[in-house]
Amino acid sequence: MAFDRIDRQIMSLLQEDGRMTNVELAERVGLTAPPCLRRVRALEEEGAIRGYHAALDPASLGYTITVFAMVSLKSQAEADLAAFEAHVAQIPEVRECHMLNGEIDFILKIVATDLRAFQELLTTQLTPAPNVSHVKTSLTIRTSKAQPGIPVL
């Protein structure tokens, strides 16, 4: 997909504030509302804009712990990788799952209400999962940067 300067401005502005009205967006990129809306719809249809969401504060909802879990599997056959991905997709506290190259197969971002809840998730849903060889975990101490999205060049 080739994006011009206006497309990139639209994506950057919507990434900052997905609730921005089309009229405000159009003004900021130098268009009238109808062509701006057509561009936004085209970016959505092409898949460049995948969706909109509210950024929630985990602590205000009781999720006081964030953990990164490095998971190694016994087998890296495609069926086993897909089965693990399907398994973690069913665990709501697993917020991200990334397959890696190297000695670790997956890194998971997990939220939990407290240490006991995380320990239960780890021992009942993650380590006993089929094909899991071992899991190493690290609790976050603080988050100094959590920038959603990507830089729009």
Salt bridges, closest charged atoms under 4 A:
ASP4 OD1 - ARG39 NH1 2.95
ASP7 OD1 - ARG39 NH1 2.85
GLU24 OE2 - ARG28 NH1 3.85
GLU44 OE1 - ARG41 NH1 3.32
GLU96 OE1 - HIS98 NE2 2.82
GLU96 OE2 - LYS109 NZ 4.00
